[in-house]
Amino acid sequence: MPPYEIKIGDEVISALPAVKFNLFWGKTLYHKNDIPFEISKIPLTSKAYRIPAARDAEPRETFNPPSKLNGVKNVNTERFPSYKLYGFNEDEYKDSKPILEGGETAALERLEYYTFGSELLTGYRWSRNKSDGLDYSSKLSPYLALGCISAREIYEKVKDYESKIKKNPSTWWLVFELVWRDYFTFKGMRFGNAIFKTKGYKNKSIVWENDPLKFEKWCSGCTGIPFVDAHMRQLNTTGYMSNRGRVNCASYLTHDLKIDWTWGAAYFEAKLIDYDVSSNWMNWHMQAFEIWYTNPVHQSNKYNAQEFIRKWIPELAGRNDIETLIPWEFDIPVYPKPAEVYQKWNRAINLIHKKADI
């Protein structure tokens, strides 16, 4: 948790001396006291964490819901705060179209639907790399991020699903992602404020160009790279982006545009409805320092992203598949040209031409 959030929590507690606060650890799948590591010794690789954690720790059982709530009397509901209070303008407010309804009830309905209701979980391992639609992934991350549902509740549902419907790589993968989320949480706790700094917790120095115009084009989805732009426009409208999109957008920003990764992480923090401090900043840290380059031209072709691109980039609506993937090779004045077409994309571009000729 960033220092300013800890400070806000401490200020709330200080401002209410008559209130007794009972704090519970509920963010992670494994309780922080159950994992076989001290926080100061969390491993530097996920594998070194995951295997011992799975072997030595067990998720605690969820609590039963209370049968009665003792609410505070004589509390009036105030008008919902204006978007202006949080720095948004009218166009941003009107144009936003969140993909999910919030709250615990909606979270539980989504969990039931994705598992027993539709059995979509069975195919999750193979659908998770898609970019558009509600059902290619669980869409539980916004509810997890806001505390509408717990990782342990999801885990228990998956285990029930495995015993009654099917146990396969998809069910394993969903639990794996909960464990991965734990790992980022604990690793973030180990390194503290360093995960928010340009040099990261490894104190690596990279020469960033930090062109503000290029950054603005990246933010608005106007880089001229369709796979990146479509995902950024999706994020700006819905507050959500697929994992495939996040990887490509982050890689392009840091490795191609050479813009400080913390700029991108901060922008995602401002936009994502499933923003989780540890997951967001640690994933960006990995893109900047630890993961191999991701080629957005190759990825758009590999995942047949033409329809997704045409949906989110109306300037390319009606264009054929090859024009949609590499529009800079054609006369399309309504869509921007990229800052640079890199030689490392040549093989991917040639494959797109070859595929179109078949």
C-alpha positions as CSV (number, residue, x, y, z in Angstrom):
1,M,0.0,0.0,0.0
2,P,1.4,3.4,-0.9
3,P,2.5,5.7,2.0
4,Y,-0.3,8.2,1.3
5,E,-3.0,5.5,1.6
6,I,-1.5,4.3,4.9
7,K,-1.5,7.9,6.0
8,I,-5.1,8.3,5.2
9,G,-6.0,5.2,7.2
10,D,-4.1,6.4,10.2
11,E,-5.8,9.8,10.0
12,V,-9.2,8.2,9.9
13,I,-8.4,6.2,13.0
14,S,-6.9,9.2,14.8
15,A,-10.0,11.3,13.9
16,L,-12.3,8.8,15.5
17,P,-10.9,8.1,19.0
18,A,-14.2,6.8,20.3
19,V,-14.4,4.1,17.7
20,K,-12.7,0.8,18.3
21,F,-11.2,-0.5,15.0
22,N,-10.8,-4.2,14.5
23,L,-8.5,-4.8,11.6
24,F,-8.4,-8.1,9.8
25,W,-6.1,-9.4,7.1
26,G,-8.3,-10.5,4.2
27,K,-6.6,-9.4,1.0
28,T,-4.8,-12.5,0.0
29,L,-5.6,-16.2,-0.7
30,Y,-3.0,-17.3,1.9
31,H,-3.0,-15.4,5.2
32,K,0.3,-13.5,5.6
33,N,0.9,-15.5,8.9
34,D,0.5,-18.8,7.1
35,I,3.0,-18.5,4.3
36,P,6.5,-20.2,4.9
37,F,8.3,-16.9,4.5
38,E,8.9,-13.7,6.5
39,I,7.8,-10.7,4.5
40,S,11.4,-9.5,4.5
41,K,12.5,-12.7,2.9
42,I,9.9,-13.1,0.2
43,P,11.7,-14.7,-2.8
44,L,12.6,-12.7,-5.8
45,T,11.0,-15.2,-8.3
46,S,7.4,-16.4,-8.3
47,K,8.4,-20.0,-8.6
48,A,10.5,-19.9,-5.4
49,Y,7.5,-18.5,-3.7
50,R,4.7,-20.5,-5.2
51,I,6.0,-24.0,-4.7
52,P,6.7,-23.7,-0.9
53,A,3.5,-21.7,-0.4
54,A,1.4,-24.3,-2.1
55,R,3.1,-27.1,-0.1
56,D,3.1,-25.5,3.3
57,A,0.1,-23.2,3.4
58,E,-3.6,-23.7,3.1
59,P,-6.2,-21.0,2.4
60,R,-8.2,-20.4,5.6
61,E,-11.9,-21.0,5.4
62,T,-14.2,-18.1,4.7
63,F,-16.3,-16.7,7.5
64,N,-20.1,-17.3,7.4
65,P,-22.0,-14.2,6.6
66,P,-23.5,-12.4,9.7
67,S,-27.2,-13.1,10.3
68,K,-27.7,-9.6,11.7
69,L,-26.0,-6.2,11.2
70,N,-26.0,-3.6,13.9
71,G,-26.1,-0.5,11.8
72,V,-25.4,3.0,13.0
73,K,-28.7,4.8,13.7
74,N,-29.8,8.2,12.3
75,V,-27.4,8.2,9.4
76,N,-28.6,10.0,6.3
77,T,-27.5,9.1,2.9
78,E,-25.8,12.0,1.2
79,R,-25.9,12.8,-2.5
80,F,-23.4,10.9,-4.6
81,P,-20.2,12.9,-4.9
82,S,-19.7,14.8,-8.2
83,Y,-17.2,13.5,-10.7
84,K,-15.6,16.9,-10.5
85,L,-14.4,16.2,-7.0
86,Y,-12.1,13.5,-8.4
87,G,-10.7,15.5,-11.2
88,F,-12.8,14.2,-14.1
89,N,-14.5,16.4,-16.7
90,E,-18.0,16.1,-18.1
91,D,-16.9,14.4,-21.3
92,E,-15.0,11.8,-19.4
93,Y,-17.9,11.1,-17.1
94,K,-20.5,10.9,-19.9
95,D,-18.2,8.7,-22.2
96,S,-17.4,6.2,-19.5
97,K,-19.1,2.8,-19.9
98,P,-17.9,0.5,-17.1
99,I,-18.1,-3.1,-18.1
100,L,-19.4,-4.4,-14.8
101,E,-21.9,-3.4,-12.1
102,G,-20.2,-3.0,-8.7
103,G,-21.0,-4.5,-5.3
104,E,-20.9,-7.8,-3.4
105,T,-24.1,-9.1,-4.9
106,A,-22.9,-8.5,-8.4
107,A,-19.6,-10.2,-7.5
108,L,-21.2,-13.3,-6.2
109,E,-23.5,-13.5,-9.2
110,R,-20.5,-13.2,-11.5
111,L,-18.7,-15.9,-9.7
112,E,-21.7,-18.3,-9.8
113,Y,-22.2,-17.5,-13.5
114,Y,-18.6,-18.1,-14.6
115,T,-18.5,-21.4,-12.7
116,F,-21.6,-23.4,-12.3
117,G,-24.0,-21.2,-14.3
118,S,-22.1,-21.3,-17.6
119,E,-19.2,-23.7,-17.0
120,L,-17.0,-21.1,-18.8
121,L,-14.3,-21.8,-16.3
122,T,-13.6,-25.1,-18.0
123,G,-12.3,-23.3,-21.1
124,Y,-10.6,-20.4,-19.3
125,R,-7.0,-21.6,-19.9
126,W,-7.6,-21.3,-23.7
127,S,-9.8,-18.2,-23.8
128,R,-7.9,-16.0,-21.4
129,N,-5.7,-14.3,-24.1
130,K,-8.7,-12.7,-25.9
131,S,-9.3,-9.0,-25.8
132,D,-13.0,-8.2,-26.0
133,G,-16.2,-9.4,-24.3
134,L,-17.2,-10.5,-20.8
135,D,-16.8,-14.2,-21.0
136,Y,-13.2,-14.9,-22.1
137,S,-12.1,-14.4,-18.5
138,S,-13.7,-14.4,-15.1
139,K,-13.8,-10.6,-14.7
140,L,-13.5,-11.1,-11.0
141,S,-10.5,-8.7,-10.7
142,P,-12.5,-5.5,-10.2
143,Y,-14.4,-7.2,-7.3
144,L,-11.2,-8.5,-5.8
145,A,-9.6,-5.0,-6.0
146,L,-12.5,-3.3,-4.3
147,G,-13.1,-5.9,-1.6
148,C,-16.5,-7.0,-3.0
149,I,-15.3,-10.6,-2.9
150,S,-12.3,-12.4,-1.4
151,A,-9.7,-14.6,-3.0
152,R,-10.7,-17.4,-0.5
153,E,-14.3,-17.3,-1.7
154,I,-13.2,-17.7,-5.3
155,Y,-10.9,-20.5,-4.3
156,E,-13.6,-22.4,-2.4
157,K,-15.9,-22.1,-5.4
158,V,-13.2,-23.4,-7.8
159,K,-12.6,-26.4,-5.6
160,D,-16.3,-27.1,-5.4
161,Y,-16.4,-26.8,-9.2
162,E,-13.5,-29.2,-9.6
163,S,-15.3,-31.8,-7.4
164,K,-18.7,-31.5,-9.1
165,I,-18.0,-30.4,-12.8
166,K,-14.4,-30.7,-13.9
167,K,-10.8,-30.3,-12.8
168,N,-8.5,-29.3,-15.6
169,P,-5.7,-26.8,-16.5
170,S,-8.3,-24.0,-16.5
171,T,-9.3,-24.5,-12.9
172,W,-5.6,-24.8,-11.9
173,W,-4.8,-21.6,-13.8
174,L,-7.5,-19.5,-12.0
175,V,-6.1,-20.6,-8.6
176,F,-2.6,-20.0,-9.9
177,E,-3.5,-16.4,-10.7
178,L,-4.8,-15.9,-7.2
179,V,-1.5,-17.2,-5.8
180,W,0.4,-14.9,-8.3
181,R,-1.6,-12.0,-6.9
182,D,-0.6,-13.0,-3.4
183,Y,3.0,-13.1,-4.5
184,F,2.9,-9.5,-5.8
185,T,1.2,-8.3,-2.6
186,F,3.9,-9.8,-0.4
187,K,6.8,-8.9,-2.6
188,G,5.4,-5.3,-2.7
189,M,5.3,-5.3,1.1
190,R,8.9,-6.5,1.2
191,F,10.3,-3.7,-1.1
192,G,7.9,-0.9,0.0
193,N,8.3,2.5,-1.7
194,A,10.9,1.2,-4.1
195,I,8.2,-0.4,-6.3
196,F,7.0,3.1,-7.1
197,K,10.3,4.6,-8.2
198,T,11.8,4.8,-11.7
199,K,14.8,2.6,-10.8
200,G,12.5,0.0,-9.2
201,Y,13.5,-2.2,-6.3
202,K,16.5,-3.5,-8.2
203,N,17.8,0.1,-8.5
204,K,18.3,-0.3,-12.3
205,S,19.2,2.8,-14.4
206,I,17.6,3.1,-17.8
207,V,17.9,6.1,-20.1
208,W,14.3,7.2,-20.8
209,E,13.4,9.6,-23.6
210,N,10.1,10.7,-21.9
211,D,8.6,12.5,-24.9
212,P,5.4,14.0,-23.5
213,L,3.7,14.1,-27.0
214,K,4.3,10.4,-27.5
215,F,3.0,9.7,-24.1
216,E,-0.2,11.7,-24.7
217,K,-0.7,9.7,-28.0
218,W,-0.2,6.5,-26.1
219,C,-2.7,7.6,-23.4
220,S,-5.4,8.6,-25.9
221,G,-4.9,5.6,-28.2
222,C,-3.5,7.5,-31.1
223,T,0.0,6.0,-31.6
224,G,-0.7,4.5,-35.0
225,I,-0.2,1.0,-33.7
226,P,-3.7,-0.5,-33.9
227,F,-3.3,-3.3,-31.3
228,V,-2.0,-0.7,-28.8
229,D,-4.5,2.0,-29.7
230,A,-7.6,-0.3,-29.5
231,H,-6.7,-1.5,-26.1
232,M,-6.0,2.0,-24.8
233,R,-9.3,3.3,-26.1
234,Q,-11.0,0.3,-24.5
235,L,-9.4,1.2,-21.2
236,N,-10.3,4.8,-21.5
237,T,-14.0,4.0,-22.1
238,T,-14.6,0.9,-19.9
239,G,-11.9,1.1,-17.2
240,Y,-10.8,-2.4,-18.2
241,M,-8.2,-4.0,-20.4
242,S,-7.3,-7.6,-21.0
243,N,-4.1,-9.1,-19.7
244,R,-2.9,-9.4,-23.3
245,G,-3.6,-5.7,-23.9
246,R,-1.8,-4.7,-20.7
247,V,1.4,-6.6,-21.7
248,N,1.4,-5.1,-25.2
249,C,0.7,-1.5,-24.2
250,A,3.3,-1.6,-21.4
251,S,5.9,-3.2,-23.6
252,Y,5.4,-0.6,-26.4
253,L,5.5,2.3,-24.0
254,T,8.7,1.2,-22.2
255,H,10.7,-0.6,-24.9
256,D,9.7,1.2,-28.1
257,L,8.7,4.7,-27.0
258,K,11.2,4.6,-24.2
259,I,9.0,6.3,-21.7
260,D,9.5,5.9,-17.9
261,W,7.4,2.9,-16.9
262,T,6.1,4.8,-13.8
263,W,4.2,7.1,-16.2
264,G,2.3,4.2,-17.6
265,A,1.7,2.6,-14.2
266,A,0.3,5.9,-12.9
267,Y,-2.0,6.2,-15.9
268,F,-3.3,2.7,-15.4
269,E,-3.8,3.5,-11.7
270,A,-6.0,6.4,-12.7
271,K,-8.1,4.4,-15.2
272,L,-8.4,0.7,-14.2
273,I,-11.6,-0.3,-12.3
274,D,-9.6,-3.4,-11.1
275,Y,-6.6,-1.3,-10.0
276,D,-4.7,-3.2,-7.3
277,V,-1.6,-1.3,-6.1
278,S,0.7,-4.4,-5.9
279,S,-0.5,-6.1,-9.1
280,N,-0.4,-2.9,-11.1
281,W,3.0,-1.6,-10.1
282,M,4.7,-5.0,-9.9
283,N,3.5,-6.0,-13.3
284,W,4.7,-2.7,-14.8
285,H,8.0,-3.2,-13.0
286,M,8.3,-6.6,-14.6
287,Q,7.6,-5.2,-18.1
288,A,10.3,-2.6,-17.7
289,F,13.0,-4.7,-16.2
290,E,12.4,-8.4,-16.3
291,I,10.2,-9.6,-19.3
292,W,11.3,-10.0,-22.9
293,Y,9.9,-7.5,-25.5
294,T,6.4,-8.1,-26.7
295,N,5.8,-7.3,-30.4
296,P,2.4,-5.6,-30.9
297,V,2.3,-6.3,-34.6
298,H,3.0,-10.0,-34.2
299,Q,0.5,-10.2,-31.4
300,S,-2.3,-8.5,-33.3
301,N,-1.9,-11.1,-36.1
302,K,-1.4,-14.1,-33.8
303,Y,-4.6,-13.4,-31.9
304,N,-6.6,-12.4,-35.0
305,A,-7.4,-9.0,-33.5
306,Q,-8.9,-7.4,-36.6
307,E,-12.5,-7.3,-35.4
308,F,-11.4,-6.0,-32.0
309,I,-9.4,-3.3,-33.6
310,R,-12.2,-2.2,-36.0
311,K,-14.6,-2.0,-33.0
312,W,-12.4,0.3,-31.0
313,I,-10.8,2.3,-33.8
314,P,-13.7,3.6,-36.0
315,E,-11.1,5.2,-38.4
316,L,-10.3,1.6,-39.5
317,A,-13.9,0.4,-39.7
318,G,-14.5,-1.1,-43.2
319,R,-10.9,-1.7,-43.8
320,N,-9.7,-5.1,-44.8
321,D,-7.7,-7.4,-42.5
322,I,-4.3,-6.4,-43.7
323,E,-5.1,-2.7,-43.7
324,T,-6.4,-3.1,-40.2
325,L,-3.2,-4.7,-38.9
326,I,-0.6,-2.5,-40.6
327,P,-2.5,0.7,-41.7
328,W,0.7,2.7,-42.0
329,E,1.4,1.0,-45.3
330,F,-1.8,2.4,-46.9
331,D,-3.3,5.8,-47.5
332,I,-5.6,6.2,-44.5
333,P,-5.5,9.9,-43.6
334,V,-8.0,9.7,-40.7
335,Y,-5.7,7.4,-38.7
336,P,-2.3,8.6,-37.4
337,K,1.0,7.2,-38.6
338,P,3.3,5.6,-36.0
339,A,6.3,7.5,-34.6
340,E,8.4,4.8,-36.0
341,V,8.0,1.4,-37.7
342,Y,10.8,-0.7,-36.3
343,Q,12.9,-3.2,-38.2
344,K,12.2,-5.8,-35.5
345,W,8.6,-5.8,-36.8
346,N,9.6,-6.8,-40.3
347,R,9.1,-10.5,-39.8
348,A,5.7,-10.0,-38.3
349,I,4.7,-7.6,-41.1
350,N,5.8,-10.1,-43.8
351,L,3.8,-12.8,-42.1
352,I,0.7,-10.6,-42.3
353,H,1.3,-10.0,-46.0
354,K,1.9,-13.8,-46.5
355,K,-1.3,-14.7,-44.6
356,A,-3.3,-12.2,-46.7
357,D,-2.0,-13.8,-50.0
358,I,-3.0,-17.4,-49.0
